[in-house]
Amino acid sequence: MVTILDGKAVSEKRLELIKEAISESGLYPRLATVIVGSDPASQMYVRMKHRACERVGIGSVGIEIPDDATTAKVLETIGRLNADNDINGILVQLPLPKQIDTDKVISAVKIEKDVDGFHPTSLGLLMSGKPVFTPCTPTGIMTILKEYHIPVAGAHAVVAGRSIDVGRPMAALLTNADATVTVCHSKTRDLAGELRRADILVSAIGKAHFITPEMVKPGAAVIDVGINHLDGKLVGDVDFDAVKEVASAITPVPGGVGPMTIATLMENTFTAAQRMQ
Ligand SMILES: NC(=O)c1ccc[n+]([C@@H]2O[C@H](COP(=O)([O-])OP(=O)(O)OC[C@H]3O[C@@H](n4cnc5c(N)ncnc54)[C@H](OP(=O)(O)O)[C@@H]3O)[C@@H](O)[C@H]2O)c1
């Protein structure tokens, strides 16, 4: 019988715990979000983050910069937020418009406020096994695995996708938790063969229903990061209905990894406030 890994329920529980912890701490953590341009998806994600802040008792400041801004203008905003002692966390909503140097912007965020965990130093510390802040989506996945007692140490984990925001930090977090990790990407020769060896399969490819039952070892835990649109519906990378017949555990889309990303952002922001105190 397959276990549905209910990220929505786990995130609800985590949000309640964070709310309690914040209230007991007497702190008033504050998150600043920076959005450049008017991409509707980015605006929706930022709105969801602000709503979560409100729910747990984190103050949030939304900074909106016009579409045609220069890198210098965005850097000036980051500099101001870095210097503001009332701001504990800074989140730059990605992707940024083409004319903006994304690497420069991410690198400008003060490490102590890097609640997204994308700063090169944060990623380097994660690789070294001594993380300070870790990216929210893969960290949320580690929380789901823990919550459902899915053994990670000694397991063979296969991560499909090697992006900086998901695939690479996911592989590092799993390695730090003593899994044996394989990372696959678009040039992997025998992708199905690699995936079939996974006890824990994480797909962060971004292709609707790409992962089929033939690619999944019977009894594997399958984590679907993908967010894709198919026939007007939101679906993951995994063909959920077919793969749930072979997996021992699986995340749905929506309601799996997505909500955990936001809950982790709240945790990171509270951690930043505690460290700044
Ligand atoms: N739930 C959440 O909170 C959350 C958060 C972030 C992202 N996402 C979703 O997760 C998905 C991935 O996001 P991302 O930012 O990591 O995407 P990305 O930057 O586009 O990376 C996609 C990765 O998949 C690999 N890939 C693409 N086609 C492949 C194929 N046919 N076979 C094997 N590997 C393939 C690419 O390989 P190469 O490196 O060789 O090009 C790349 O490493 C998207 O659907 C995104 O919307 C969800």
The ligand as an SDF file (V2000), in Angstrom:
LIG
                    3D

 48 52  0  0  0  0  0  0  0  0999 V2000
    7.7250   22.7210   -5.6940 N   0  0  0  0  0  0  0  0  0  0  0  0
    8.5640   23.7490   -5.5690 C   0  0  0  0  0  0  0  0  0  0  0  0
    8.5740   24.4430   -4.5590 O   0  0  0  0  0  0  0  0  0  0  0  0
    9.5390   24.0110   -6.6710 C   0  0  0  0  0  0  0  0  0  0  0  0
   10.6660   24.8030   -6.4530 C   0  0  0  0  0  0  0  0  0  0  0  0
   11.5760   24.9850   -7.4980 C   0  0  0  0  0  0  0  0  0  0  0  0
   11.3220   24.3900   -8.7310 C   0  0  0  0  0  0  0  0  0  0  0  0
   10.1820   23.6620   -8.9050 N   0  0  0  0  0  0  0  0  0  0  0  0
    9.8920   22.9890  -10.1860 C   0  0  0  0  0  0  0  0  0  0  0  0
   10.8340   21.9420  -10.3480 O   0  0  0  0  0  0  0  0  0  0  0  0
   11.1610   21.7630  -11.7160 C   0  0  0  0  0  0  0  0  0  0  0  0
   12.6580   21.9190  -11.8790 C   0  0  0  0  0  0  0  0  0  0  0  0
   13.0270   23.2230  -11.4850 O   0  0  0  0  0  0  0  0  0  0  0  0
   14.5220   23.7430  -11.6490 P   0  0  0  0  0  0  0  0  0  0  0  0
   14.5400   25.1710  -11.2580 O   0  0  0  0  0  0  0  0  0  0  0  0
   15.4450   22.8020  -10.9910 O   0  0  0  0  0  0  0  0  0  0  0  0
   14.6200   23.6290  -13.2720 O   0  0  0  0  0  0  0  0  0  0  0  0
   15.8340   23.8600  -14.2660 P   0  0  0  0  0  0  0  0  0  0  0  0
   16.7670   24.8860  -13.7580 O   0  0  0  0  0  0  0  0  0  0  0  0
   15.1950   24.0410  -15.6010 O   0  0  0  0  0  0  0  0  0  0  0  0
   16.5980   22.4530  -14.2570 O   0  0  0  0  0  0  0  0  0  0  0  0
   16.0510   21.3270  -14.8640 C   0  0  0  0  0  0  0  0  0  0  0  0
   17.0440   20.1920  -14.7540 C   0  0  0  0  0  0  0  0  0  0  0  0
   16.4580   19.0440  -15.3680 O   0  0  0  0  0  0  0  0  0  0  0  0
   17.3630   18.4790  -16.2930 C   0  0  0  0  0  0  0  0  0  0  0  0
   16.6330   17.8910  -17.3970 N   0  0  0  0  0  0  0  0  0  0  0  0
   15.8450   18.5240  -18.2870 C   0  0  0  0  0  0  0  0  0  0  0  0
   15.3590   17.6250  -19.1840 N   0  0  0  0  0  0  0  0  0  0  0  0
   15.8560   16.4210  -18.8420 C   0  0  0  0  0  0  0  0  0  0  0  0
   15.7300   15.1240  -19.3810 C   0  0  0  0  0  0  0  0  0  0  0  0
   14.9760   14.8820  -20.4680 N   0  0  0  0  0  0  0  0  0  0  0  0
   16.3800   14.1160  -18.7800 N   0  0  0  0  0  0  0  0  0  0  0  0
   17.1440   14.3440  -17.6770 C   0  0  0  0  0  0  0  0  0  0  0  0
   17.3060   15.5540  -17.1100 N   0  0  0  0  0  0  0  0  0  0  0  0
   16.6690   16.5880  -17.6960 C   0  0  0  0  0  0  0  0  0  0  0  0
   18.2440   19.6130  -16.7710 C   0  0  0  0  0  0  0  0  0  0  0  0
   19.4750   19.0730  -17.2230 O   0  0  0  0  0  0  0  0  0  0  0  0
   20.6870   19.9870  -17.7740 P   0  0  0  0  0  0  0  0  0  0  0  0
   21.3350   20.5690  -16.5520 O   0  0  0  0  0  0  0  0  0  0  0  0
   21.5680   19.0180  -18.4760 O   0  0  0  0  0  0  0  0  0  0  0  0
   20.0620   21.0180  -18.6540 O   0  0  0  0  0  0  0  0  0  0  0  0
   18.3690   20.4590  -15.4910 C   0  0  0  0  0  0  0  0  0  0  0  0
   19.4350   20.0360  -14.7010 O   0  0  0  0  0  0  0  0  0  0  0  0
   10.3220   22.8160  -12.4610 C   0  0  0  0  0  0  0  0  0  0  0  0
    9.1110   22.2140  -12.8760 O   0  0  0  0  0  0  0  0  0  0  0  0
   10.0390   23.8590  -11.4070 C   0  0  0  0  0  0  0  0  0  0  0  0
    8.8420   24.5870  -11.6710 O   0  0  0  0  0  0  0  0  0  0  0  0
    9.3080   23.4530   -7.9070 C   0  0  0  0  0  0  0  0  0  0  0  0
  1  2  1  0
  2  3  2  0
  2  4  1  0
  4  5  1  0
  4 48  2  0
  5  6  2  0
  6  7  1  0
  7  8  2  0
  8  9  1  0
  8 48  1  0
  9 10  1  0
  9 46  1  0
 10 11  1  0
 11 12  1  0
 11 44  1  0
 12 13  1  0
 13 14  1  0
 14 15  2  0
 14 16  1  0
 14 17  1  0
 17 18  1  0
 18 19  2  0
 18 20  1  0
 18 21  1  0
 21 22  1  0
 22 23  1  0
 23 24  1  0
 23 42  1  0
 24 25  1  0
 25 26  1  0
 25 36  1  0
 26 27  1  0
 26 35  1  0
 27 28  2  0
 28 29  1  0
 29 30  1  0
 29 35  2  0
 30 31  1  0
 30 32  2  0
 32 33  1  0
 33 34  2  0
 34 35  1  0
 36 37  1  0
 36 42  1  0
 37 38  1  0
 38 39  2  0
 38 40  1  0
 38 41  1  0
 42 43  1  0
 44 45  1  0
 44 46  1  0
 46 47  1  0
M  CHG  2   8   1  16  -1
M  END
$$$$
